[in-house]
Amino acid sequence: MTEQGQQILKCTVRRSCQLSAESIAKDLQTLCGLQLSATTVHGELHGMGFHDRAAASKLYITECKTKRWMQWCKAHHLS
């Protein structure tokens, strides 16, 4: 893959990170005329530091949950 192709690939991923490797390969084919497989795109992205990992889900903590949690902590405090 050329440097220009890598720059276009990086810009494409930064604009919309939810795209699959297959759709990125199709976009590169229509934009630049590059014939790349999804495997090649995936490998290039991995080499650039983009990994296909989902963010960890976080608990939604309300004021009520915080108070109950503090009460439980105080009740179960080991001295």
mmJSON file of the N, C-alpha and C atoms, coordinates in Angstrom:
{"data_MODEL":{"atom_site":{
"group_PDB":["ATOM","ATOM","ATOM","ATOM","ATOM","ATOM","ATOM","ATOM","ATOM","ATOM","ATOM","ATOM","ATOM","ATOM","ATOM","ATOM","ATOM","ATOM","ATOM","ATOM","ATOM","ATOM","ATOM","ATOM","ATOM","ATOM","ATOM","ATOM","ATOM","ATOM","ATOM","ATOM","ATOM","ATOM","ATOM","ATOM","ATOM","ATOM","ATOM","ATOM","ATOM","ATOM","ATOM","ATOM","ATOM","ATOM","ATOM","ATOM","ATOM","ATOM","ATOM","ATOM","ATOM","ATOM","ATOM","ATOM","ATOM","ATOM","ATOM","ATOM","ATOM","ATOM","ATOM","ATOM","ATOM","ATOM","ATOM","ATOM","ATOM","ATOM","ATOM","ATOM","ATOM","ATOM","ATOM","ATOM","ATOM","ATOM","ATOM","ATOM","ATOM","ATOM","ATOM","ATOM","ATOM","ATOM","ATOM","ATOM","ATOM","ATOM","ATOM","ATOM","ATOM","ATOM","ATOM","ATOM","ATOM","ATOM","ATOM","ATOM","ATOM","ATOM","ATOM","ATOM","ATOM","ATOM","ATOM","ATOM","ATOM","ATOM","ATOM","ATOM","ATOM","ATOM","ATOM","ATOM","ATOM","ATOM","ATOM","ATOM","ATOM","ATOM","ATOM","ATOM","ATOM","ATOM","ATOM","ATOM","ATOM","ATOM","ATOM","ATOM","ATOM","ATOM","ATOM","ATOM","ATOM","ATOM","ATOM","ATOM","ATOM","ATOM","ATOM","ATOM","ATOM","ATOM","ATOM","ATOM","ATOM","ATOM","ATOM","ATOM","ATOM","ATOM","ATOM","ATOM","ATOM","ATOM","ATOM","ATOM","ATOM","ATOM","ATOM","ATOM","ATOM","ATOM","ATOM","ATOM","ATOM","ATOM","ATOM","ATOM","ATOM","ATOM","ATOM","ATOM","ATOM","ATOM","ATOM","ATOM","ATOM","ATOM","ATOM","ATOM","ATOM","ATOM","ATOM","ATOM","ATOM","ATOM","ATOM","ATOM","ATOM","ATOM","ATOM","ATOM","ATOM","ATOM","ATOM","ATOM","ATOM","ATOM","ATOM","ATOM","ATOM","ATOM","ATOM","ATOM","ATOM","ATOM","ATOM","ATOM","ATOM","ATOM","ATOM","ATOM","ATOM","ATOM","ATOM","ATOM","ATOM","ATOM","ATOM","ATOM","ATOM","ATOM","ATOM","ATOM","ATOM","ATOM","ATOM","ATOM","ATOM","ATOM","ATOM","ATOM","ATOM"],
"id":[1,2,3,4,5,6,7,8,9,10,11,12,13,14,15,16,17,18,19,20,21,22,23,24,25,26,27,28,29,30,31,32,33,34,35,36,37,38,39,40,41,42,43,44,45,46,47,48,49,50,51,52,53,54,55,56,57,58,59,60,61,62,63,64,65,66,67,68,69,70,71,72,73,74,75,76,77,78,79,80,81,82,83,84,85,86,87,88,89,90,91,92,93,94,95,96,97,98,99,100,101,102,103,104,105,106,107,108,109,110,111,112,113,114,115,116,117,118,119,120,121,122,123,124,125,126,127,128,129,130,131,132,133,134,135,136,137,138,139,140,141,142,143,144,145,146,147,148,149,150,151,152,153,154,155,156,157,158,159,160,161,162,163,164,165,166,167,168,169,170,171,172,173,174,175,176,177,178,179,180,181,182,183,184,185,186,187,188,189,190,191,192,193,194,195,196,197,198,199,200,201,202,203,204,205,206,207,208,209,210,211,212,213,214,215,216,217,218,219,220,221,222,223,224,225,226,227,228,229,230,231,232,233,234,235,236,237],
"type_symbol":["N","C","C","N","C","C","N","C","C","N","C","C","N","C","C","N","C","C","N","C","C","N","C","C","N","C","C","N","C","C","N","C","C","N","C","C","N","C","C","N","C","C","N","C","C","N","C","C","N","C","C","N","C","C","N","C","C","N","C","C","N","C","C","N","C","C","N","C","C","N","C","C","N","C","C","N","C","C","N","C","C","N","C","C","N","C","C","N","C","C","N","C","C","N","C","C","N","C","C","N","C","C","N","C","C","N","C","C","N","C","C","N","C","C","N","C","C","N","C","C","N","C","C","N","C","C","N","C","C","N","C","C","N","C","C","N","C","C","N","C","C","N","C","C","N","C","C","N","C","C","N","C","C","N","C","C","N","C","C","N","C","C","N","C","C","N","C","C","N","C","C","N","C","C","N","C","C","N","C","C","N","C","C","N","C","C","N","C","C","N","C","C","N","C","C","N","C","C","N","C","C","N","C","C","N","C","C","N","C","C","N","C","C","N","C","C","N","C","C","N","C","C","N","C","C","N","C","C","N","C","C","N","C","C","N","C","C"],
"label_atom_id":["N","CA","C","N","CA","C","N","CA","C","N","CA","C","N","CA","C","N","CA","C","N","CA","C","N","CA","C","N","CA","C","N","CA","C","N","CA","C","N","CA","C","N","CA","C","N","CA","C","N","CA","C","N","CA","C","N","CA","C","N","CA","C","N","CA","C","N","CA","C","N","CA","C","N","CA","C","N","CA","C","N","CA","C","N","CA","C","N","CA","C","N","CA","C","N","CA","C","N","CA","C","N","CA","C","N","CA","C","N","CA","C","N","CA","C","N","CA","C","N","CA","C","N","CA","C","N","CA","C","N","CA","C","N","CA","C","N","CA","C","N","CA","C","N","CA","C","N","CA","C","N","CA","C","N","CA","C","N","CA","C","N","CA","C","N","CA","C","N","CA","C","N","CA","C","N","CA","C","N","CA","C","N","CA","C","N","CA","C","N","CA","C","N","CA","C","N","CA","C","N","CA","C","N","CA","C","N","CA","C","N","CA","C","N","CA","C","N","CA","C","N","CA","C","N","CA","C","N","CA","C","N","CA","C","N","CA","C","N","CA","C","N","CA","C","N","CA","C","N","CA","C","N","CA","C","N","CA","C","N","CA","C","N","CA","C","N","CA","C","N","CA","C","N","CA","C"],
"label_alt_id":[null,null,null,null,null,null,null,null,null,null,null,null,null,null,null,null,null,null,null,null,null,null,null,null,null,null,null,null,null,null,null,null,null,null,null,null,null,null,null,null,null,null,null,null,null,null,null,null,null,null,null,null,null,null,null,null,null,null,null,null,null,null,null,null,null,null,null,null,null,null,null,null,null,null,null,null,null,null,null,null,null,null,null,null,null,null,null,null,null,null,null,null,null,null,null,null,null,null,null,null,null,null,null,null,null,null,null,null,null,null,null,null,null,null,null,null,null,null,null,null,null,null,null,null,null,null,null,null,null,null,null,null,null,null,null,null,null,null,null,null,null,null,null,null,null,null,null,null,null,null,null,null,null,null,null,null,null,null,null,null,null,null,null,null,null,null,null,null,null,null,null,null,null,null,null,null,null,null,null,null,null,null,null,null,null,null,null,null,null,null,null,null,null,null,null,null,null,null,null,null,null,null,null,null,null,null,null,null,null,null,null,null,null,null,null,null,null,null,null,null,null,null,null,null,null,null,null,null,null,null,null,null,null,null,null,null,null],
"label_comp_id":["MET","MET","MET","THR","THR","THR","GLU","GLU","GLU","GLN","GLN","GLN","GLY","GLY","GLY","GLN","GLN","GLN","GLN","GLN","GLN","ILE","ILE","ILE","LEU","LEU","LEU","LYS","LYS","LYS","CYS","CYS","CYS","THR","THR","THR","VAL","VAL","VAL","ARG","ARG","ARG","ARG","ARG","ARG","SER","SER","SER","CYS","CYS","CYS","GLN","GLN","GLN","LEU","LEU","LEU","SER","SER","SER","ALA","ALA","ALA","GLU","GLU","GLU","SER","SER","SER","ILE","ILE","ILE","ALA","ALA","ALA","LYS","LYS","LYS","ASP","ASP","ASP","LEU","LEU","LEU","GLN","GLN","GLN","THR","THR","THR","LEU","LEU","LEU","CYS","CYS","CYS","GLY","GLY","GLY","LEU","LEU","LEU","GLN","GLN","GLN","LEU","LEU","LEU","SER","SER","SER","ALA","ALA","ALA","THR","THR","THR","THR","THR","THR","VAL","VAL","VAL","HIS","HIS","HIS","GLY","GLY","GLY","GLU","GLU","GLU","LEU","LEU","LEU","HIS","HIS","HIS","GLY","GLY","GLY","MET","MET","MET","GLY","GLY","GLY","PHE","PHE","PHE","HIS","HIS","HIS","ASP","ASP","ASP","ARG","ARG","ARG","ALA","ALA","ALA","ALA","ALA","ALA","ALA","ALA","ALA","SER","SER","SER","LYS","LYS","LYS","LEU","LEU","LEU","TYR","TYR","TYR","ILE","ILE","ILE","THR","THR","THR","GLU","GLU","GLU","CYS","CYS","CYS","LYS","LYS","LYS","THR","THR","THR","LYS","LYS","LYS","ARG","ARG","ARG","TRP","TRP","TRP","MET","MET","MET","GLN","GLN","GLN","TRP","TRP","TRP","CYS","CYS","CYS","LYS","LYS","LYS","ALA","ALA","ALA","HIS","HIS","HIS","HIS","HIS","HIS","LEU","LEU","LEU","SER","SER","SER"],
"label_asym_id":["A","A","A","A","A","A","A","A","A","A","A","A","A","A","A","A","A","A","A","A","A","A","A","A","A","A","A","A","A","A","A","A","A","A","A","A","A","A","A","A","A","A","A","A","A","A","A","A","A","A","A","A","A","A","A","A","A","A","A","A","A","A","A","A","A","A","A","A","A","A","A","A","A","A","A","A","A","A","A","A","A","A","A","A","A","A","A","A","A","A","A","A","A","A","A","A","A","A","A","A","A","A","A","A","A","A","A","A","A","A","A","A","A","A","A","A","A","A","A","A","A","A","A","A","A","A","A","A","A","A","A","A","A","A","A","A","A","A","A","A","A","A","A","A","A","A","A","A","A","A","A","A","A","A","A","A","A","A","A","A","A","A","A","A","A","A","A","A","A","A","A","A","A","A","A","A","A","A","A","A","A","A","A","A","A","A","A","A","A","A","A","A","A","A","A","A","A","A","A","A","A","A","A","A","A","A","A","A","A","A","A","A","A","A","A","A","A","A","A","A","A","A","A","A","A","A","A","A","A","A","A","A","A","A","A","A","A"],
"label_entity_id":["1","1","1","1","1","1","1","1","1","1","1","1","1","1","1","1","1","1","1","1","1","1","1","1","1","1","1","1","1","1","1","1","1","1","1","1","1","1","1","1","1","1","1","1","1","1","1","1","1","1","1","1","1","1","1","1","1","1","1","1","1","1","1","1","1","1","1","1","1","1","1","1","1","1","1","1","1","1","1","1","1","1","1","1","1","1","1","1","1","1","1","1","1","1","1","1","1","1","1","1","1","1","1","1","1","1","1","1","1","1","1","1","1","1","1","1","1","1","1","1","1","1","1","1","1","1","1","1","1","1","1","1","1","1","1","1","1","1","1","1","1","1","1","1","1","1","1","1","1","1","1","1","1","1","1","1","1","1","1","1","1","1","1","1","1","1","1","1","1","1","1","1","1","1","1","1","1","1","1","1","1","1","1","1","1","1","1","1","1","1","1","1","1","1","1","1","1","1","1","1","1","1","1","1","1","1","1","1","1","1","1","1","1","1","1","1","1","1","1","1","1","1","1","1","1","1","1","1","1","1","1","1","1","1","1","1","1"],
"label_seq_id":[1,1,1,2,2,2,3,3,3,4,4,4,5,5,5,6,6,6,7,7,7,8,8,8,9,9,9,10,10,10,11,11,11,12,12,12,13,13,13,14,14,14,15,15,15,16,16,16,17,17,17,18,18,18,19,19,19,20,20,20,21,21,21,22,22,22,23,23,23,24,24,24,25,25,25,26,26,26,27,27,27,28,28,28,29,29,29,30,30,30,31,31,31,32,32,32,33,33,33,34,34,34,35,35,35,36,36,36,37,37,37,38,38,38,39,39,39,40,40,40,41,41,41,42,42,42,43,43,43,44,44,44,45,45,45,46,46,46,47,47,47,48,48,48,49,49,49,50,50,50,51,51,51,52,52,52,53,53,53,54,54,54,55,55,55,56,56,56,57,57,57,58,58,58,59,59,59,60,60,60,61,61,61,62,62,62,63,63,63,64,64,64,65,65,65,66,66,66,67,67,67,68,68,68,69,69,69,70,70,70,71,71,71,72,72,72,73,73,73,74,74,74,75,75,75,76,76,76,77,77,77,78,78,78,79,79,79],
"pdbx_PDB_ins_code":[null,null,null,null,null,null,null,null,null,null,null,null,null,null,null,null,null,null,null,null,null,null,null,null,null,null,null,null,null,null,null,null,null,null,null,null,null,null,null,null,null,null,null,null,null,null,null,null,null,null,null,null,null,null,null,null,null,null,null,null,null,null,null,null,null,null,null,null,null,null,null,null,null,null,null,null,null,null,null,null,null,null,null,null,null,null,null,null,null,null,null,null,null,null,null,null,null,null,null,null,null,null,null,null,null,null,null,null,null,null,null,null,null,null,null,null,null,null,null,null,null,null,null,null,null,null,null,null,null,null,null,null,null,null,null,null,null,null,null,null,null,null,null,null,null,null,null,null,null,null,null,null,null,null,null,null,null,null,null,null,null,null,null,null,null,null,null,null,null,null,null,null,null,null,null,null,null,null,null,null,null,null,null,null,null,null,null,null,null,null,null,null,null,null,null,null,null,null,null,null,null,null,null,null,null,null,null,null,null,null,null,null,null,null,null,null,null,null,null,null,null,null,null,null,null,null,null,null,null,null,null,null,null,null,null,null,null],
"Cartn_x":[0.838,0.0,0.887,0.491,1.281,1.044,1.925,1.775,0.492,0.148,-1.082,-2.293,-2.262,-3.349,-3.469,-2.322,-2.341,-2.922,-2.586,-3.124,-4.641,-5.104,-6.548,-7.245,-6.62,-7.18,-7.294,-6.243,-6.244,-7.332,-7.474,-8.508,-9.904,-10.093,-11.391,-11.789,-10.849,-11.141,-11.395,-10.66,-10.857,-12.194,-12.666,-13.955,-15.111,-15.05,-16.135,-15.52,-15.382,-14.693,-15.586,-16.851,-17.759,-17.781,-16.994,-16.994,-16.257,-16.717,-16.031,-14.902,-14.013,-12.888,-13.384,-14.479,-15.031,-15.529,-16.245,-16.771,-15.652,-14.616,-13.469,-12.763,-12.613,-11.973,-12.776,-14.105,-14.944,-14.817,-14.769,-14.608,-13.287,-12.213,-10.906,-10.901,-11.63,-11.691,-12.401,-13.498,-14.23,-13.508,-12.878,-12.211,-10.889,-10.059,-8.69,-8.414,-9.307,-9.051,-8.123,-7.907,-7.04,-7.803,-7.226,-7.834,-7.264,-7.978,-7.514,-8.567,-8.096,-9.025,-9.288,-10.319,-10.643,-9.53,-8.877,-7.768,-6.59,-6.3,-5.212,-5.532,-6.764,-7.185,-7.073,-7.528,-7.456,-6.001,-5.121,-3.706,-3.055,-3.379,-2.837,-3.312,-4.598,-5.136,-4.48,-4.259,-3.601,-2.175,-1.488,-0.134,-0.089,-1.174,-1.248,-1.658,-2.024,-2.413,-3.911,-4.697,-6.148,-6.505,-7.162,-7.533,-9.047,-9.59,-11.039,-11.485,-11.473,-11.902,-13.055,-13.973,-15.097,-14.75,-15.247,-15.019,-15.777,-15.194,-15.841,-17.066,-18.121,-19.319,-19.132,-19.712,-19.569,-20.925,-20.883,-22.113,-22.647,-23.945,-24.581,-24.808,-24.109,-24.164,-24.985,-26.09,-26.94,-26.616,-27.204,-26.992,-27.554,-28.694,-29.316,-28.42,-27.869,-26.977,-25.727,-25.226,-24.034,-24.3,-25.451,-25.804,-25.949,-26.655,-26.826,-25.489,-24.604,-23.292,-22.478,-22.521,-21.802,-22.357,-23.698,-24.306,-23.836,-23.785,-23.348,-21.885,-21.06,-19.643,-19.441,-20.18,-20.056,-20.548,-21.615,-22.155,-21.243,-20.488,-19.615,-18.154,-17.873,-16.494,-15.851,-14.707,-13.994,-12.972,-13.047,-12.109,-11.06],
"Cartn_y":[-1.173,0.0,1.241,2.227,3.452,4.351,5.344,6.292,7.096,7.449,8.198,7.348,6.071,5.166,5.027,4.985,4.894,6.156,7.326,8.58,8.644,8.218,8.21,7.218,6.071,5.063,5.613,6.287,6.861,7.922,8.777,9.82,9.215,8.172,7.508,6.921,6.283,5.647,6.695,7.776,8.821,9.53,9.651,10.295,9.437,8.147,7.25,5.93,5.768,4.593,3.358,3.471,2.333,1.504,1.884,1.166,-0.155,-1.132,-2.42,-2.365,-3.342,-3.4,-3.566,-4.305,-4.506,-3.187,-2.401,-1.138,-0.127,-0.162,0.725,0.354,-0.945,-1.395,-0.933,-1.0,-0.54,0.969,1.713,3.166,3.542,2.862,3.146,2.813,1.78,1.409,2.496,3.036,4.07,5.419,5.758,7.057,7.118,6.082,6.131,5.129,4.192,3.147,2.068,2.015,0.992,-0.317,-1.38,-2.7,-3.385,-3.287,-3.875,-4.822,-5.878,-6.786,-6.297,-6.828,-6.466,-6.912,-8.016,-8.518,-7.548,-7.009,-6.036,-4.775,-4.295,-3.101,-3.348,-4.507,-4.852,-4.871,-5.454,-5.516,-4.141,-3.306,-1.944,-1.139,-1.267,-0.549,-1.021,-2.32,-2.862,-2.325,-2.225,-1.676,-0.201,0.54,1.956,2.188,1.117,1.261,1.283,1.049,0.95,-0.504,-0.758,-2.134,-2.218,-3.374,-3.543,-4.032,-3.106,-3.412,-2.49,-3.018,-2.214,-1.62,-0.447,0.193,-0.565,-0.595,-1.264,-0.466,-1.186,-0.495,-0.032,1.1,1.664,1.682,1.558,1.586,3.011,3.134,4.426,4.654,5.608,5.845,7.094,6.895,8.021,8.426,9.518,9.975,8.961,8.372,7.373,6.143,5.676,4.511,4.817,6.034,6.425,6.392,6.916,6.914,5.496,4.645,3.249,2.528,2.801,2.162,2.59,3.876,4.372,3.775,3.62,2.999,1.549,0.841,-0.559,-0.629,0.26,0.265,0.529,1.491,1.794,0.654,-0.022,-1.144,-2.356,-2.539,-3.714,-3.388,-2.254,-1.842,-2.778,-3.321,-4.228,-3.429,-3.533,-2.783,-3.712],
"Cartn_z":[0.0,0.0,0.0,-0.762,-0.863,0.351,0.496,1.603,1.463,0.239,0.003,0.399,0.062,0.439,1.946,2.623,4.081,4.7,4.161,4.677,4.489,3.328,3.059,3.983,4.208,5.106,6.522,6.983,8.332,8.465,7.469,7.516,7.499,6.712,6.632,7.97,8.64,9.924,11.002,10.976,11.988,11.821,10.58,10.359,10.847,10.596,11.018,11.456,12.764,13.302,13.355,12.961,13.034,11.742,10.758,9.487,9.602,8.848,8.817,7.793,7.863,6.931,5.495,5.317,3.974,3.379,4.191,3.665,3.423,4.257,4.038,2.745,2.488,1.247,0.029,0.117,-0.995,-1.178,-0.06,-0.146,-0.803,-0.419,-1.018,-2.513,-2.883,-4.292,-5.097,-4.547,-5.286,-5.257,-4.13,-4.024,-4.764,-4.58,-5.098,-6.209,-6.393,-7.366,-6.847,-5.526,-4.935,-4.792,-5.287,-5.169,-3.932,-2.817,-1.562,-1.014,-0.392,0.267,1.686,2.3,3.677,4.619,4.303,5.122,5.089,3.918,3.789,4.573,4.455,5.189,6.688,7.134,8.564,9.041,8.264,8.624,8.66,7.684,7.654,8.86,9.19,10.345,11.637,11.735,12.921,13.028,11.898,11.887,12.251,11.978,12.316,13.77,14.45,15.849,16.084,15.048,15.208,15.447,16.564,16.906,17.05,16.732,16.776,18.152,19.084,20.444,20.81,21.558,22.031,23.384,23.638,24.928,26.02,27.192,28.317,28.738,29.078,29.531,30.968,31.279,32.607,33.293,34.592,35.358,35.436,35.365,35.513,37.0,37.578,39.014,39.287,39.985,40.365,41.803,42.225,43.594,44.59,44.265,45.134,45.273,44.165,44.217,45.03,44.912,45.66,47.157,47.579,48.996,49.535,48.771,49.219,49.277,48.333,48.322,49.541,49.869,51.044,52.33,52.409,53.584,53.723,52.622,52.664,53.086,52.558,52.901,54.389,54.921,56.344,57.204,56.787,57.554,57.541,56.472,56.339,56.549,57.111,57.364,58.381,58.05,58.951,59.745,61.042,61.894,62.431],
"occupancy":[1.0,1.0,1.0,1.0,1.0,1.0,1.0,1.0,1.0,1.0,1.0,1.0,1.0,1.0,1.0,1.0,1.0,1.0,1.0,1.0,1.0,1.0,1.0,1.0,1.0,1.0,1.0,1.0,1.0,1.0,1.0,1.0,1.0,1.0,1.0,1.0,1.0,1.0,1.0,1.0,1.0,1.0,1.0,1.0,1.0,1.0,1.0,1.0,1.0,1.0,1.0,1.0,1.0,1.0,1.0,1.0,1.0,1.0,1.0,1.0,1.0,1.0,1.0,1.0,1.0,1.0,1.0,1.0,1.0,1.0,1.0,1.0,1.0,1.0,1.0,1.0,1.0,1.0,1.0,1.0,1.0,1.0,1.0,1.0,1.0,1.0,1.0,1.0,1.0,1.0,1.0,1.0,1.0,1.0,1.0,1.0,1.0,1.0,1.0,1.0,1.0,1.0,1.0,1.0,1.0,1.0,1.0,1.0,1.0,1.0,1.0,1.0,1.0,1.0,1.0,1.0,1.0,1.0,1.0,1.0,1.0,1.0,1.0,1.0,1.0,1.0,1.0,1.0,1.0,1.0,1.0,1.0,1.0,1.0,1.0,1.0,1.0,1.0,1.0,1.0,1.0,1.0,1.0,1.0,1.0,1.0,1.0,1.0,1.0,1.0,1.0,1.0,1.0,1.0,1.0,1.0,1.0,1.0,1.0,1.0,1.0,1.0,1.0,1.0,1.0,1.0,1.0,1.0,1.0,1.0,1.0,1.0,1.0,1.0,1.0,1.0,1.0,1.0,1.0,1.0,1.0,1.0,1.0,1.0,1.0,1.0,1.0,1.0,1.0,1.0,1.0,1.0,1.0,1.0,1.0,1.0,1.0,1.0,1.0,1.0,1.0,1.0,1.0,1.0,1.0,1.0,1.0,1.0,1.0,1.0,1.0,1.0,1.0,1.0,1.0,1.0,1.0,1.0,1.0,1.0,1.0,1.0,1.0,1.0,1.0,1.0,1.0,1.0,1.0,1.0,1.0,1.0,1.0,1.0,1.0,1.0,1.0],
"B_iso_or_equiv":[0.0,0.0,0.0,0.0,0.0,0.0,0.0,0.0,0.0,0.0,0.0,0.0,0.0,0.0,0.0,0.0,0.0,0.0,0.0,0.0,0.0,0.0,0.0,0.0,0.0,0.0,0.0,0.0,0.0,0.0,0.0,0.0,0.0,0.0,0.0,0.0,0.0,0.0,0.0,0.0,0.0,0.0,0.0,0.0,0.0,0.0,0.0,0.0,0.0,0.0,0.0,0.0,0.0,0.0,0.0,0.0,0.0,0.0,0.0,0.0,0.0,0.0,0.0,0.0,0.0,0.0,0.0,0.0,0.0,0.0,0.0,0.0,0.0,0.0,0.0,0.0,0.0,0.0,0.0,0.0,0.0,0.0,0.0,0.0,0.0,0.0,0.0,0.0,0.0,0.0,0.0,0.0,0.0,0.0,0.0,0.0,0.0,0.0,0.0,0.0,0.0,0.0,0.0,0.0,0.0,0.0,0.0,0.0,0.0,0.0,0.0,0.0,0.0,0.0,0.0,0.0,0.0,0.0,0.0,0.0,0.0,0.0,0.0,0.0,0.0,0.0,0.0,0.0,0.0,0.0,0.0,0.0,0.0,0.0,0.0,0.0,0.0,0.0,0.0,0.0,0.0,0.0,0.0,0.0,0.0,0.0,0.0,0.0,0.0,0.0,0.0,0.0,0.0,0.0,0.0,0.0,0.0,0.0,0.0,0.0,0.0,0.0,0.0,0.0,0.0,0.0,0.0,0.0,0.0,0.0,0.0,0.0,0.0,0.0,0.0,0.0,0.0,0.0,0.0,0.0,0.0,0.0,0.0,0.0,0.0,0.0,0.0,0.0,0.0,0.0,0.0,0.0,0.0,0.0,0.0,0.0,0.0,0.0,0.0,0.0,0.0,0.0,0.0,0.0,0.0,0.0,0.0,0.0,0.0,0.0,0.0,0.0,0.0,0.0,0.0,0.0,0.0,0.0,0.0,0.0,0.0,0.0,0.0,0.0,0.0,0.0,0.0,0.0,0.0,0.0,0.0,0.0,0.0,0.0,0.0,0.0,0.0],
"pdbx_formal_charge":[null,null,null,null,null,null,null,null,null,null,null,null,null,null,null,null,null,null,null,null,null,null,null,null,null,null,null,null,null,null,null,null,null,null,null,null,null,null,null,null,null,null,null,null,null,null,null,null,null,null,null,null,null,null,null,null,null,null,null,null,null,null,null,null,null,null,null,null,null,null,null,null,null,null,null,null,null,null,null,null,null,null,null,null,null,null,null,null,null,null,null,null,null,null,null,null,null,null,null,null,null,null,null,null,null,null,null,null,null,null,null,null,null,null,null,null,null,null,null,null,null,null,null,null,null,null,null,null,null,null,null,null,null,null,null,null,null,null,null,null,null,null,null,null,null,null,null,null,null,null,null,null,null,null,null,null,null,null,null,null,null,null,null,null,null,null,null,null,null,null,null,null,null,null,null,null,null,null,null,null,null,null,null,null,null,null,null,null,null,null,null,null,null,null,null,null,null,null,null,null,null,null,null,null,null,null,null,null,null,null,null,null,null,null,null,null,null,null,null,null,null,null,null,null,null,null,null,null,null,null,null,null,null,null,null,null,null],
"auth_seq_id":[1,1,1,2,2,2,3,3,3,4,4,4,5,5,5,6,6,6,7,7,7,8,8,8,9,9,9,10,10,10,11,11,11,12,12,12,13,13,13,14,14,14,15,15,15,16,16,16,17,17,17,18,18,18,19,19,19,20,20,20,21,21,21,22,22,22,23,23,23,24,24,24,25,25,25,26,26,26,27,27,27,28,28,28,29,29,29,30,30,30,31,31,31,32,32,32,33,33,33,34,34,34,35,35,35,36,36,36,37,37,37,38,38,38,39,39,39,40,40,40,41,41,41,42,42,42,43,43,43,44,44,44,45,45,45,46,46,46,47,47,47,48,48,48,49,49,49,50,50,50,51,51,51,52,52,52,53,53,53,54,54,54,55,55,55,56,56,56,57,57,57,58,58,58,59,59,59,60,60,60,61,61,61,62,62,62,63,63,63,64,64,64,65,65,65,66,66,66,67,67,67,68,68,68,69,69,69,70,70,70,71,71,71,72,72,72,73,73,73,74,74,74,75,75,75,76,76,76,77,77,77,78,78,78,79,79,79],
"auth_comp_id":["MET","MET","MET","THR","THR","THR","GLU","GLU","GLU","GLN","GLN","GLN","GLY","GLY","GLY","GLN","GLN","GLN","GLN","GLN","GLN","ILE","ILE","ILE","LEU","LEU","LEU","LYS","LYS","LYS","CYS","CYS","CYS","THR","THR","THR","VAL","VAL","VAL","ARG","ARG","ARG","ARG","ARG","ARG","SER","SER","SER","CYS","CYS","CYS","GLN","GLN","GLN","LEU","LEU","LEU","SER","SER","SER","ALA","ALA","ALA","GLU","GLU","GLU","SER","SER","SER","ILE","ILE","ILE","ALA","ALA","ALA","LYS","LYS","LYS","ASP","ASP","ASP","LEU","LEU","LEU","GLN","GLN","GLN","THR","THR","THR","LEU","LEU","LEU","CYS","CYS","CYS","GLY","GLY","GLY","LEU","LEU","LEU","GLN","GLN","GLN","LEU","LEU","LEU","SER","SER","SER","ALA","ALA","ALA","THR","THR","THR","THR","THR","THR","VAL","VAL","VAL","HIS","HIS","HIS","GLY","GLY","GLY","GLU","GLU","GLU","LEU","LEU","LEU","HIS","HIS","HIS","GLY","GLY","GLY","MET","MET","MET","GLY","GLY","GLY","PHE","PHE","PHE","HIS","HIS","HIS","ASP","ASP","ASP","ARG","ARG","ARG","ALA","ALA","ALA","ALA","ALA","ALA","ALA","ALA","ALA","SER","SER","SER","LYS","LYS","LYS","LEU","LEU","LEU","TYR","TYR","TYR","ILE","ILE","ILE","THR","THR","THR","GLU","GLU","GLU","CYS","CYS","CYS","LYS","LYS","LYS","THR","THR","THR","LYS","LYS","LYS","ARG","ARG","ARG","TRP","TRP","TRP","MET","MET","MET","GLN","GLN","GLN","TRP","TRP","TRP","CYS","CYS","CYS","LYS","LYS","LYS","ALA","ALA","ALA","HIS","HIS","HIS","HIS","HIS","HIS","LEU","LEU","LEU","SER","SER","SER"],
"auth_asym_id":["A","A","A","A","A","A","A","A","A","A","A","A","A","A","A","A","A","A","A","A","A","A","A","A","A","A","A","A","A","A","A","A","A","A","A","A","A","A","A","A","A","A","A","A","A","A","A","A","A","A","A","A","A","A","A","A","A","A","A","A","A","A","A","A","A","A","A","A","A","A","A","A","A","A","A","A","A","A","A","A","A","A","A","A","A","A","A","A","A","A","A","A","A","A","A","A","A","A","A","A","A","A","A","A","A","A","A","A","A","A","A","A","A","A","A","A","A","A","A","A","A","A","A","A","A","A","A","A","A","A","A","A","A","A","A","A","A","A","A","A","A","A","A","A","A","A","A","A","A","A","A","A","A","A","A","A","A","A","A","A","A","A","A","A","A","A","A","A","A","A","A","A","A","A","A","A","A","A","A","A","A","A","A","A","A","A","A","A","A","A","A","A","A","A","A","A","A","A","A","A","A","A","A","A","A","A","A","A","A","A","A","A","A","A","A","A","A","A","A","A","A","A","A","A","A","A","A","A","A","A","A","A","A","A","A","A","A"],
"auth_atom_id":["N","CA","C","N","CA","C","N","CA","C","N","CA","C","N","CA","C","N","CA","C","N","CA","C","N","CA","C","N","CA","C","N","CA","C","N","CA","C","N","CA","C","N","CA","C","N","CA","C","N","CA","C","N","CA","C","N","CA","C","N","CA","C","N","CA","C","N","CA","C","N","CA","C","N","CA","C","N","CA","C","N","CA","C","N","CA","C","N","CA","C","N","CA","C","N","CA","C","N","CA","C","N","CA","C","N","CA","C","N","CA","C","N","CA","C","N","CA","C","N","CA","C","N","CA","C","N","CA","C","N","CA","C","N","CA","C","N","CA","C","N","CA","C","N","CA","C","N","CA","C","N","CA","C","N","CA","C","N","CA","C","N","CA","C","N","CA","C","N","CA","C","N","CA","C","N","CA","C","N","CA","C","N","CA","C","N","CA","C","N","CA","C","N","CA","C","N","CA","C","N","CA","C","N","CA","C","N","CA","C","N","CA","C","N","CA","C","N","CA","C","N","CA","C","N","CA","C","N","CA","C","N","CA","C","N","CA","C","N","CA","C","N","CA","C","N","CA","C","N","CA","C","N","CA","C","N","CA","C","N","CA","C","N","CA","C","N","CA","C","N","CA","C","N","CA","C"],
"pdbx_PDB_model_num":[1,1,1,1,1,1,1,1,1,1,1,1,1,1,1,1,1,1,1,1,1,1,1,1,1,1,1,1,1,1,1,1,1,1,1,1,1,1,1,1,1,1,1,1,1,1,1,1,1,1,1,1,1,1,1,1,1,1,1,1,1,1,1,1,1,1,1,1,1,1,1,1,1,1,1,1,1,1,1,1,1,1,1,1,1,1,1,1,1,1,1,1,1,1,1,1,1,1,1,1,1,1,1,1,1,1,1,1,1,1,1,1,1,1,1,1,1,1,1,1,1,1,1,1,1,1,1,1,1,1,1,1,1,1,1,1,1,1,1,1,1,1,1,1,1,1,1,1,1,1,1,1,1,1,1,1,1,1,1,1,1,1,1,1,1,1,1,1,1,1,1,1,1,1,1,1,1,1,1,1,1,1,1,1,1,1,1,1,1,1,1,1,1,1,1,1,1,1,1,1,1,1,1,1,1,1,1,1,1,1,1,1,1,1,1,1,1,1,1,1,1,1,1,1,1,1,1,1,1,1,1,1,1,1,1,1,1]
}}}
